């Protein structure tokens, strides 16, 4: 309701989503009724309602609130009335700035009906700062409870997203549980199989486009009603989209606990948690691909380099696997184009990238013919696969024995390092206590205390980081038996393999070191050191 006076009274109402659970007493309708009744009883017939429905009190960038502030600055308002102080805001600093500074500067009277606050009455604002602090504590408490509740539900493996990830749908019986969507899951399986074949994310996107396979947004068209799609845009898979699918642990049956974080309830945005720092829950729903396939695909992404594709027609199945044992760099594929009539395999070879780029002063060639290394690796895989078929149990025992011989010493060394770092951190705690005692007694200056305590703290933080990494390594080595069994199962599937493929290599092998050829009794010999996944070298 508005009158014809030069200035009006602003009746401000606010309700957040959290407040909405309280009941009718906090509703917008209830606030309007209380404020209009109070204004009429005061004789304020020239008033205007400013309403923010669904806005938090910790954020002052609310549409109607900002409109009211603008009207005050324009000299249109002489009185502001709210149901209570918390309706104005729950941030005690900003609320106090408006009540004690902004309103008086603009000659605006402020009234909070239920709190008995009236800036024109003596002592009317004495208690206001304390009530504003209590209001902020309320928001802080609500924020903690909401955050804690979400965290607990996330740790229970509850899916709380608005829409299910591509390849899944929400379980009709439990909306916080995911089940496989057999309409879109085949696309996910295809993407992972292409990744295991060594396809890069751009190339995977091209394959999906060529096969006219719809991207995820195609299945959520109700969210894009105003979005005009032209031509083949539904099949235009971007590299980033493919990466997200390959990186997401949801497809191996896991789930990120959180992907973003908010430091405090006052922060407007949410911080992005890096891939490496995210906590993953395992086995919370049915997987679309196995954990081994997921991990292998991610390993391939990690080692994929942006090199020019081989234009000779040779399929580089060893991409990212061949390493120089001297400089540690990758071996890259090259094809000799001088004699095109020769067989492609005879003209194609691998060579150390350091030697190729920087010359003999930095490394040697480590050159090996593509056909030779394909034959050698296939023969080694065939040999071990045959042993698996003859006696699977004996093969696993032999692998474990080899793993134990090579990793036992490393495990003991790791354990010793862990114990040493823990002992050092305990010593630093005692050193800090003695340092503080010297400072308290006046034996040590504040400058010296600050410098030395910072040094102790930095060393402890560095030690904690090392401990986390070493404990991960130690735990990983304790899973040797499971790793050996898993590797053996993968190897058994290669019995009778006619052709070596990128998928087989990426599934079985971690890396291959190609040593420089040497002459032995007039014969050139070249050593290959093969590191199989999970088990390392096999005798």
ABEGO torsion letter per residue (X at the ends): XBBABABBBBBBBBBBAAAAAAEAAABAAAAAAAAAAAAAAAGBABBBBBBBBGBBAABABBAAAAAAAAAAAAGABABBBBABAAAAEABAAAAAAAAAAAAAAAGBBBBBAAAGBBAABBGAAAAAAAAAAAAAAAAAAAAAAAAAAAAAAAAAGBBABABBBBGBBBBAABAABBBBBAAAAAAAAAAAAAAAAGBBAAAAAAAAAAAGBBBAAAAAAAAAAABBBBEAAAABBBAAAAAAAAABAAAAGBBBABABBBABAABABBBBBBAAABBBBBGABBBABBAAAAAAAAAAAAABBBBBBBAAGBBBAABGABBBAAAGBBBBBBBBAABAABBAAAABBBBBAAAAAAEAAABBAGBBBAAAAAAAAAAAAAAAAAAAAABAAAAAAAAAAAAAAAAAAAAAAAAAAAAAAAAAAAAAAAAAAAAAAAAAAGABBAAAAAAAAAAAAAAAAAAAAAAAAAAAAAAAAAAAAAAAAAAAAAAAAABGBABBBAAAAAAABABBBBBBBBBBGGBBBBBBBBBBBGAEBBX
